[in-house]
Amino acid sequence: MRPRGQAYVKANLDVIVNILGIVYGLVLILAAFVRNKALEAMRLDALFIPQPTENTRPVNLVAGLLIAGYAIYSLLTR
């Protein structure tokens, strides 16, 4: 029998966190190439670098690849 509600979330919390990591990694990768108001709010360079420019956008690509790659790796080695 399948657990329901809160028990289901607790049983699969690592899968949920890894899927969210993959999604955020993909958002960061998109933020490196696409100029969109929603994606601008997710950019890491805009959060941590005092004056982000177009030259700092590749930081998002590298971070997105690392975050999504680690989340995929964690799902596959589960």
Protein Blocks (a to p, Z undefined) as FASTA:
>chain_A
ZZehjlmmmmmmmmmmmmmmmmmmmmmmmmmmpccfklmmmpmklmmmmbacfklmmmmm
mmmmmmmmmmmmmmmmZZ
